[in-house]
Amino acid sequence: MKLKLDETVSSLQDLRGLVMEIREYAKWHNHNAIKKRVHVRTAAKEPDMTVAAHNVLREWSAGKELTPKSLDELISTLEDYGRKAPTITITLAALPSAGMKKQLVAWCRDNISPNVMVDFQFNSTLLGGMVVRSSSHVFDWSFRRQILAERNKFPELLRRV
């Protein structure tokens, strides 16, 4: 089964956090299943989870009952997803807002690959624009690169200001 991850799960670190949440939920689920079999009336409180984790569980179960086996399969699928997913790194001049991250991740998943993992970094020396790294390829659309490429014209531009 293919999973569609929420845009909030953009990097491999986010994915590892999601797997940890699902593992914790699976542990809780298995514990309560045992209590149910031995007729213990008090159930432990369900662990707190992010919206992304709830969405993944809902999509994975698709109306079926979750079992320990299906939760183990989900964890295995998510770990496999992390190993096989293409990754890119986007470096910006400042930390991106949550909205900007969502837009960039959505664009990457629509135009590059539906399972691409996007890591965000920042480097204030870029001045603006972005640098995108994918395996051995680097695409530099930063203002710094543009200024350095036209360094002969820069003093003239400053005199006009």
C-alpha positions in Angstrom: 0.0 0.0 0.0 1.3 3.5 -0.9 1.2 6.1 1.9 0.6 9.7 1.3 2.5 11.6 4.0 1.3 14.9 5.3 3.3 18.0 4.2 4.3 18.4 7.9 6.3 15.2 7.5 8.9 16.6 5.2 12.3 15.5 6.3 13.8 12.1 7.3 13.9 13.5 10.9 10.2 14.2 10.8 9.6 10.7 9.4 11.7 9.1 12.3 9.5 11.1 14.7 6.4 9.8 13.1 7.7 6.2 13.3 8.4 6.7 17.0 4.8 8.0 17.5 3.4 5.0 15.7 5.6 2.6 17.7 4.3 4.2 21.0 0.7 3.8 19.7 1.3 0.2 18.7 2.7 -0.5 22.2 -0.4 1.1 23.8 -2.7 -0.8 21.3 -1.1 -4.2 22.0 -1.2 -3.6 25.8 -4.9 -2.7 25.7 -5.7 -5.7 23.4 -4.1 -8.0 26.1 -6.2 -6.3 28.8 -9.3 -6.8 26.7 -8.6 -10.5 26.3 -8.1 -11.1 30.1 -11.2 -8.9 30.8 -9.5 -6.0 32.6 -12.0 -3.2 32.6 -9.6 -0.2 32.9 -7.8 0.8 29.7 -4.7 3.0 29.6 -5.0 6.4 28.2 -4.3 6.6 24.5 -0.9 8.3 23.8 -1.0 11.9 22.4 -0.2 12.0 18.7 0.2 14.6 16.0 -2.3 15.1 13.3 0.1 13.6 10.8 0.2 10.3 12.9 -3.6 10.2 13.2 -3.9 10.7 9.4 -1.4 7.9 8.7 -3.2 5.5 11.0 -6.6 6.4 9.5 -5.2 5.9 6.0 -3.5 2.7 6.8 -6.5 1.1 8.5 -8.9 2.4 5.8 -11.9 1.3 7.9 -10.4 -2.0 9.0 -9.5 -2.8 12.6 -5.9 -2.2 13.5 -4.1 -5.3 14.7 -0.6 -5.8 16.1 0.4 -7.3 12.8 -1.0 -4.4 10.7 0.7 -1.9 13.0 4.1 -3.7 12.6 3.5 -3.7 8.8 2.9 0.1 9.0 6.1 0.7 11.0 8.0 -1.5 8.5 6.5 0.4 5.6 7.4 3.8 7.0 10.9 2.7 7.7 11.3 1.3 4.2 9.8 4.6 2.9 12.6 6.5 4.7 15.3 4.3 3.2 14.0 4.5 -0.4 12.7 8.0 -0.6 14.7 10.5 -2.7 15.9 13.5 -0.6 16.7 17.1 -1.3 18.0 19.9 0.8 16.7 23.4 0.4 18.9 26.1 1.9 17.3 29.5 2.4 18.6 32.8 3.8 16.3 32.5 6.8 14.3 29.8 8.5 11.1 29.2 6.5 7.7 29.7 8.1 5.5 26.6 8.5 3.3 27.8 5.6 6.3 28.3 3.3 7.6 24.8 4.2 4.2 23.3 3.4 4.1 25.0 0.0 7.7 24.0 -0.9 7.1 20.4 0.2 3.8 20.2 -1.7 5.5 21.6 -4.8 8.3 19.1 -4.6 6.0 16.2 -4.1 3.8 17.3 -7.0 6.7 18.1 -9.4 9.6 15.9 -8.3 8.4 12.8 -6.6 5.3 12.0 -4.4 7.6 10.6 -1.8 10.5 13.1 -1.8 11.8 14.0 1.6 12.8 17.7 1.9 15.3 18.9 4.5 15.4 22.6 5.2 18.5 24.5 6.3 19.3 28.2 6.5 22.4 30.3 5.7 22.1 34.1 6.1 25.0 34.7 3.8 22.8 33.7 0.8 21.1 37.1 1.2 17.9 35.7 -0.5 16.9 33.1 -3.0 17.7 29.4 -2.4 20.2 26.6 -2.9 18.9 23.2 -3.7 21.0 20.0 -3.3 20.0 16.6 -4.6 22.6 13.9 -4.3 25.6 15.3 -6.2 23.7 18.1 -7.9 23.7 21.7 -6.6 21.4 24.4 -8.0 22.2 27.8 -6.7 19.6 30.5 -7.1 20.9 32.7 -4.3 21.2 36.5 -4.5 24.8 36.1 -3.3 25.8 34.0 -6.3 24.1 36.5 -8.6 25.9 39.4 -7.0 29.3 37.6 -7.1 28.7 36.7 -10.8 28.2 40.4 -11.6 30.7 41.8 -9.2 32.1 44.1 -11.9 28.7 45.8 -12.2 28.0 46.0 -8.5 29.9 49.2 -7.7 28.2 50.9 -10.6 24.8 49.9 -9.3 25.6 51.2 -5.9 26.6 54.6 -7.3 23.1 54.9 -8.9 21.3 54.2 -5.7 
